[in-house]
Amino acid sequence: MILSDRDIEAALKEGRLEIDPAPDLKSQLGSCSIDLKLGNVFRVFEHSKYPYVDLRTGCPDDIMKEIVIGDDEPFIMQPGEFVLAITVESLRIPADLVGRLEGRSSLGRLGIIVHGTASVFDPGWFGKVTMELGNLGRMPVALYPGMRICSFTFETMTSPARVPYSQKPGNKYSGQQGPLASRIDTELD
């Protein structure tokens, strides 16, 4: 069951669901979702350093470069570009909810997608949200820190997770404070 605006607000007030800094509910709370804002830290591929990514050897640490922009500075998404970005807010999801990262229609209509595949945030996940931004359009688009970039919906599980994500041995992304590059190499045998 997807939480309504009332349920999201109640979960925030109870401290069951945590978002820091606290969202402005008048501008960020939708009927069944809450919008999060774009941070100012991005990771871009250094595609000229490596001819390809070999999943058997993992991603080299320097395959991506971190870019930090000023609060009033635009980040220009070129057509065909893919970057990792972070939200301003940190999120803590309780053991009985699943979070889903969704794109915003207003940005989608310009060609901007906010996740390629990673839309599910497991029960017990916490940290700043890393988004997989892509520009599928034909025009460059200027994105600004602090703009509403994505929305989250929350679904109730039939029971709390036995082992929440943050307690799983080998969890790769819990507690992140910046956009982390792939850690798929930790899965390889």
N, C-alpha and C positions, 0 to 999 in steps of 0.2 A: 504494500500500500504506500503510495507517495504522500509525503507530508504536505499539508496545505500551508498557506501563509500563516494561519493561526497556530498550527502545530510547530512550524519553524520558529516563530516568535516565542512560543511557550518553551521550547527546548533551549533556546538561547537564554531566556530569563531564568530557567531552572539551573543553568550551567551544564546541562546534559550535552549540549552541542556548544562548542566554543569557537568563536571567531574573534581574532585580535589583530588590529584594533576593531572595536565594536562597529558593525555596519550602521549606516544611516538607513533605518528601515523605511523611511518615506521615499527615498530614491533607489534603494537597492533590493527591497523585498517585493517579489512578484506574487502572483496567485499561488504558485507552487514551487517557487525557486528563490534563491537569493543571488544577486550579482556580486562578483568580486572584481577588484580593480587591478589594472596592470601595474606591476612594479617597474623598476628602472634597471634591472639586471637581465641581460640576454646572453645566450651562448650561441655562437655561430660556427659553422664548420670551416676549418682551415683546409679547404679542398685541394689546395695546391701543394700541401705537404705530403699527402699520401695518395697513391693511385686508386686505392679502394679500401674498404673496411673488411677485414677478415674475421668473421665471427668465431673462428676456432682459436685465434690468438687474442681476441678481445679488442676493445677500443683503446688505442694509446691515449694517455692522459692529455696530450697536447693536440688531439684531433679537433678539439673545439676551443675557441677563444672566448673569454668572458668580456662582455662590453657593458659598461655602466654609463648611463646617460643622465643628464641633469633633469630635474623635475619639470622644467618647461621646454625641454629639448625633444624633438620628434625622433622616433626610431622609424626609419623608412623601410618598409617591407617591399622588396622588389618582386616583380612577377616571377613565379617559380621558386622563390626563396623559401627555405625552411630554417626556423630558429627555435630554440627553447627560450621560454620567458617565464617569469615568476609573477605571482600575485603579490600585492601589498600585504594582504591579510594572511595570517596563519590560521589553520583550521585544525580542530581536534574532533574526530568522529567517534561517537561512543560504540561499544561492542554490539549494540543491537540495531545499528543503522548502516546502510550502504549509501555512499555519496556518489553522484553522477555529475561529471563535468559536461556541460553543454555549451555549444557555441551560441552566439547572439545573432539573431536573424539580420539585424541592421548591418553587422559586419560581414555576415555570409553573403549578403547581397552585393558586397564590394569584392568578394572573392577571398576574404580572410576566414580561414578555418582555425579553430583553437585546439583541436586534438585530432591526431591522425588515427590513433587506436586506443590510447589510454584514457578511457572515459570513466572507468569504475575505480572508486576509492574505497578500499576494504574497511570493514568495521575495525576500529582501533587505530586507523591511520592518523598521523598528525604531522604538521609542518606547513611550509609554504607550498602552494600548488605550482608544479611545473606544468606549463602548457606547451604543446607541440604546435607552434604557429606556422601556418603556411599561407602563401598568397597564390591562389589559383586563378586570380584575375589577370587582366592584361595591363592594368595600370598600377604603378607604385602607390602605396597607401601609407600615410604618416600616422603612426600610433603614438600616443602620449601617455606617460606615466600618470596614474590616477584615473584614467578613463575606465568605465565599466567594460570589461573585456570578455567575461564569461559568466555563466550562471551555474549554480549547483542545485540539484534536486536531491532529496533524501528519501530513501525507502526503508520502511520498517521490516526487519527480518522476523521470521517466525519465533526465533529465540536468539539470545545473544551468542555471538561466536564463541566457540570453546577456546580457541586461541586467536585473539585479536592480532591484526597485522603487526603492530609494534612489538608484540611478544614472540613472533615467529622467529625461530633461528634463521639467520641468513636474510632477513628482510633487507631490501636494498635502498629504500627511499624514505623510510619513516624518519621524521625529525629534520628533513632537509630545510635549509634556510636560503638556498640559492638554486638556480636551475642546474640540476645534475645531469651530466652526460650519461649515456647508457652504461649500465653495469652488467650487461649480459654475460660478460666474461666470467662472472662469479658462478654462473650456472653450468659452465662447460666442464666436462669430465676429462 
